[in-house]
Amino acid sequence: MDQSVIDRLQARTTIDAKTGCWIWSGTINHKGYGRLVVNGKNCGTHRLSYELHKGPIPKGLQIDHLCEVRHCLNPDHLNAVTAKENTRRLVERGRHAN
């Protein structure tokens, strides 16, 4: 990943000492996810952090926030899962509308 992207992520991230979340303070979309424009593309900051620290996101998988904080970038709080697993976890946590 380009060093400028890493620098931009770090410049807008603070660590919550209580939760361990790496809180994104830049642009956040209407769903609560951090966003950053990289090479003209609007990217999820949690996805960028996952790729930076853990490698490419496997095809067909989504990133689940184990901490349930959508603008958290801590790679220890991010887990690549299937859409089915992500939905199951949302229901289990009481956060799914259906």
GUMI-939593 format. One record per residue: residue number from 0; chain; y, z, x of N, C-alpha, C in turn. Coordinates in nm, 2 decimals, padded with zeros to 4 digits. Example, Ala and Ser with C-alpha at 12.3 -4.5 7.8 and 13.67 -1.06 7.14 Angstrom:
<nodes>
> k, c, n_v, n_w, n_u, ca_v, ca_w, ca_u, c_v, c_w, c_u
> 0, A, -00.57, 00.78, 01.32, -00.45, 00.78, 01.23, -00.33, 00.78, 01.32
> 1, A, -00.22, 00.71, 01.28, -00.11, 00.71, 01.37, 00.00, 00.79, 01.29
</nodes>
This chain:
<nodes>
> k, c, n_v, n_w, n_u, ca_v, ca_w, ca_u, c_v, c_w, c_u
> 0, A, -00.12, 00.00, 00.09, 00.00, 00.00, 00.00, 00.12, 00.00, 00.09
> 1, A, 00.22, -00.07, 00.05, 00.35, -00.09, 00.12, 00.41, 00.05, 00.14
> 2, A, 00.46, 00.08, 00.26, 00.53, 00.20, 00.30, 00.65, 00.23, 00.21
> 3, A, 00.72, 00.13, 00.17, 00.84, 00.15, 00.08, 00.79, 00.21, -00.06
> 4, A, 00.68, 00.16, -00.11, 00.62, 00.22, -00.23, 00.59, 00.36, -00.22
> 5, A, 00.52, 00.40, -00.11, 00.49, 00.53, -00.08, 00.61, 00.62, -00.07
> 6, A, 00.72, 00.57, 00.00, 00.84, 00.64, 00.01, 00.91, 00.66, -00.12
> 7, A, 00.91, 00.56, -00.21, 00.97, 00.57, -00.34, 00.90, 00.67, -00.43
> 8, A, 00.76, 00.67, -00.42, 00.68, 00.77, -00.50, 00.72, 00.91, -00.45
> 9, A, 00.72, 00.93, -00.32, 00.74, 01.07, -00.27, 00.88, 01.12, -00.30
> 10, A, 00.98, 01.02, -00.30, 01.12, 01.06, -00.32, 01.14, 01.12, -00.46
> 11, A, 01.06, 01.08, -00.55, 01.08, 01.12, -00.69, 00.97, 01.21, -00.74
> 12, A, 00.90, 01.28, -00.65, 00.79, 01.36, -00.69, 00.81, 01.50, -00.64
> 13, A, 00.79, 01.60, -00.73, 00.80, 01.74, -00.69, 00.67, 01.81, -00.72
> 14, A, 00.63, 01.91, -00.65, 00.51, 01.98, -00.67, 00.54, 02.11, -00.75
> 15, A, 00.46, 02.12, -00.86, 00.47, 02.24, -00.94, 00.37, 02.34, -00.88
> 16, A, 00.43, 02.45, -00.82, 00.35, 02.55, -00.75, 00.25, 02.62, -00.84
> 17, A, 00.28, 02.63, -00.97, 00.19, 02.70, -01.06, 00.07, 02.62, -01.10
> 18, A, 00.09, 02.49, -01.13, -00.02, 02.40, -01.18, -00.08, 02.31, -01.07
> 19, A, 00.00, 02.29, -00.96, -00.05, 02.20, -00.86, -00.02, 02.05, -00.90
> 20, A, 00.04, 02.03, -01.01, 00.08, 01.89, -01.05, 00.19, 01.84, -00.96
> 21, A, 00.18, 01.71, -00.93, 00.28, 01.64, -00.86, 00.36, 01.57, -00.97
> 22, A, 00.48, 01.62, -01.00, 00.55, 01.58, -01.12, 00.65, 01.46, -01.08
> 23, A, 00.63, 01.35, -01.15, 00.72, 01.23, -01.13, 00.85, 01.26, -01.21
> 24, A, 00.96, 01.24, -01.14, 01.09, 01.26, -01.20, 01.17, 01.13, -01.22
> 25, A, 01.10, 01.02, -01.19, 01.17, 00.89, -01.21, 01.15, 00.85, -01.36
> 26, A, 01.15, 00.71, -01.38, 01.14, 00.66, -01.51, 01.00, 00.70, -01.58
> 27, A, 01.01, 00.74, -01.70, 00.89, 00.78, -01.78, 00.90, 00.69, -01.91
> 28, A, 00.78, 00.63, -01.94, 00.78, 00.55, -02.06, 00.77, 00.63, -02.19
> 29, A, 00.77, 00.57, -02.31, 00.76, 00.63, -02.43, 00.63, 00.71, -02.46
> 30, A, 00.53, 00.68, -02.38, 00.40, 00.75, -02.39, 00.39, 00.87, -02.29
> 31, A, 00.49, 00.89, -02.21, 00.50, 01.00, -02.11, 00.44, 00.97, -01.97
> 32, A, 00.41, 00.84, -01.95, 00.36, 00.80, -01.82, 00.48, 00.76, -01.72
> 33, A, 00.47, 00.80, -01.60, 00.57, 00.75, -01.50, 00.55, 00.60, -01.47
> 34, A, 00.67, 00.54, -01.45, 00.67, 00.39, -01.42, 00.75, 00.37, -01.30
> 35, A, 00.71, 00.27, -01.22, 00.78, 00.22, -01.10, 00.76, 00.07, -01.09
> 36, A, 00.87, 00.00, -01.07, 00.86, -00.15, -01.05, 00.82, -00.17, -00.90
> 37, A, 00.71, -00.25, -00.89, 00.66, -00.28, -00.75, 00.64, -00.43, -00.75
> 38, A, 00.71, -00.50, -00.67, 00.70, -00.65, -00.66, 00.72, -00.72, -00.79
> 39, A, 00.82, -00.66, -00.87, 00.86, -00.72, -01.00, 00.77, -00.68, -01.11
> 40, A, 00.67, -00.60, -01.08, 00.57, -00.56, -01.19, 00.59, -00.41, -01.22
> 41, A, 00.60, -00.38, -01.35, 00.61, -00.24, -01.40, 00.48, -00.17, -01.39
> 42, A, 00.46, -00.07, -01.30, 00.33, -00.01, -01.27, 00.33, 00.14, -01.31
> 43, A, 00.22, 00.19, -01.35, 00.20, 00.33, -01.38, 00.19, 00.40, -01.25
> 44, A, 00.28, 00.51, -01.23, 00.28, 00.58, -01.11, 00.15, 00.66, -01.09
> 45, A, 00.08, 00.70, -01.19, -00.05, 00.77, -01.17, -00.15, 00.67, -01.12
> 46, A, -00.15, 00.55, -01.16, -00.24, 00.44, -01.10, -00.20, 00.42, -00.96
> 47, A, -00.07, 00.41, -00.92, -00.03, 00.39, -00.78, -00.08, 00.50, -00.70
> 48, A, -00.07, 00.63, -00.75, -00.11, 00.74, -00.67, -00.26, 00.74, -00.65
> 49, A, -00.33, 00.71, -00.76, -00.48, 00.70, -00.74, -00.52, 00.60, -00.64
> 50, A, -00.46, 00.49, -00.64, -00.50, 00.38, -00.55, -00.46, 00.42, -00.40
> 51, A, -00.34, 00.48, -00.39, -00.30, 00.53, -00.26, -00.39, 00.63, -00.19
> 52, A, -00.44, 00.72, -00.27, -00.52, 00.83, -00.22, -00.67, 00.81, -00.23
> 53, A, -00.72, 00.74, -00.33, -00.86, 00.72, -00.35, -00.91, 00.58, -00.34
> 54, A, -00.82, 00.48, -00.34, -00.87, 00.34, -00.33, -00.85, 00.27, -00.46
> 55, A, -00.89, 00.15, -00.46, -00.88, 00.07, -00.58, -00.95, 00.13, -00.70
> 56, A, -00.88, 00.11, -00.82, -00.94, 00.16, -00.94, -01.05, 00.06, -00.98
> 57, A, -01.18, 00.11, -01.00, -01.29, 00.02, -01.03, -01.26, -00.06, -01.16
> 58, A, -01.30, -00.18, -01.16, -01.28, -00.27, -01.27, -01.33, -00.21, -01.40
> 59, A, -01.25, -00.22, -01.51, -01.30, -00.17, -01.63, -01.28, -00.02, -01.66
> 60, A, -01.22, 00.05, -01.56, -01.20, 00.20, -01.57, -01.05, 00.23, -01.59
> 61, A, -01.03, 00.34, -01.66, -00.90, 00.39, -01.68, -00.88, 00.52, -01.60
> 62, A, -00.75, 00.56, -01.58, -00.73, 00.69, -01.51, -00.70, 00.80, -01.61
> 63, A, -00.78, 00.90, -01.60, -00.77, 01.02, -01.69, -00.70, 01.13, -01.61
> 64, A, -00.60, 01.20, -01.67, -00.53, 01.31, -01.61, -00.61, 01.44, -01.65
> 65, A, -00.68, 01.49, -01.56, -00.76, 01.62, -01.59, -00.67, 01.73, -01.62
> 66, A, -00.54, 01.73, -01.57, -00.44, 01.83, -01.60, -00.37, 01.81, -01.74
> 67, A, -00.39, 01.69, -01.80, -00.33, 01.65, -01.92, -00.18, 01.63, -01.91
> 68, A, -00.13, 01.62, -01.79, 00.02, 01.59, -01.77, 00.03, 01.44, -01.73
> 69, A, 00.08, 01.36, -01.82, 00.08, 01.22, -01.80, 00.17, 01.17, -01.69
> 70, A, 00.26, 01.25, -01.65, 00.35, 01.21, -01.54, 00.32, 01.28, -01.41
> 71, A, 00.19, 01.33, -01.40, 00.14, 01.40, -01.28, 00.08, 01.29, -01.19
> 72, A, 00.11, 01.30, -01.06, 00.05, 01.21, -00.96, -00.05, 01.27, -00.87
> 73, A, -00.08, 01.39, -00.88, -00.18, 01.46, -00.79, -00.31, 01.39, -00.80
> 74, A, -00.36, 01.33, -00.69, -00.49, 01.26, -00.70, -00.60, 01.35, -00.73
> 75, A, -00.59, 01.48, -00.71, -00.70, 01.57, -00.75, -00.70, 01.59, -00.90
> 76, A, -00.60, 01.55, -00.97, -00.59, 01.57, -01.11, -00.63, 01.43, -01.18
> 77, A, -00.65, 01.33, -01.10, -00.68, 01.19, -01.16, -00.82, 01.15, -01.14
> 78, A, -00.88, 01.10, -01.25, -01.02, 01.07, -01.25, -01.04, 00.93, -01.31
> 79, A, -01.11, 00.84, -01.25, -01.14, 00.71, -01.30, -01.26, 00.72, -01.40
> 80, A, -01.24, 00.68, -01.53, -01.34, 00.69, -01.63, -01.34, 00.57, -01.72
> 81, A, -01.45, 00.55, -01.79, -01.45, 00.44, -01.89, -01.36, 00.48, -02.01
> 82, A, -01.32, 00.37, -02.09, -01.24, 00.40, -02.21, -01.31, 00.49, -02.30
> 83, A, -01.44, 00.48, -02.31, -01.52, 00.56, -02.40, -01.51, 00.71, -02.36
> 84, A, -01.53, 00.73, -02.23, -01.52, 00.87, -02.17, -01.38, 00.93, -02.19
> 85, A, -01.28, 00.84, -02.16, -01.14, 00.89, -02.18, -01.11, 00.93, -02.32
> 86, A, -01.16, 00.85, -02.42, -01.14, 00.89, -02.56, -01.22, 01.01, -02.59
> 87, A, -01.34, 01.03, -02.54, -01.42, 01.15, -02.57, -01.35, 01.27, -02.52
> 88, A, -01.29, 01.26, -02.40, -01.22, 01.37, -02.34, -01.10, 01.41, -02.43
> 89, A, -01.03, 01.31, -02.48, -00.91, 01.33, -02.56, -00.95, 01.40, -02.69
> 90, A, -01.06, 01.36, -02.75, -01.11, 01.43, -02.87, -01.15, 01.57, -02.84
> 91, A, -01.22, 01.59, -02.73, -01.26, 01.72, -02.68, -01.14, 01.82, -02.66
> 92, A, -01.03, 01.76, -02.61, -00.91, 01.84, -02.58, -00.82, 01.86, -02.70
> 93, A, -00.86, 01.79, -02.81, -00.78, 01.80, -02.94, -00.65, 01.72, -02.93
> 94, A, -00.65, 01.61, -02.85, -00.53, 01.53, -02.84, -00.55, 01.39, -02.90
> 95, A, -00.66, 01.36, -02.96, -00.68, 01.23, -03.02, -00.65, 01.23, -03.17
> 96, A, -00.57, 01.13, -03.22, -00.53, 01.13, -03.36, -00.64, 01.10, -03.46
> 97, A, -00.75, 01.03, -03.42, -00.85, 01.00, -03.51, -00.97, 01.10, -03.50
</nodes>
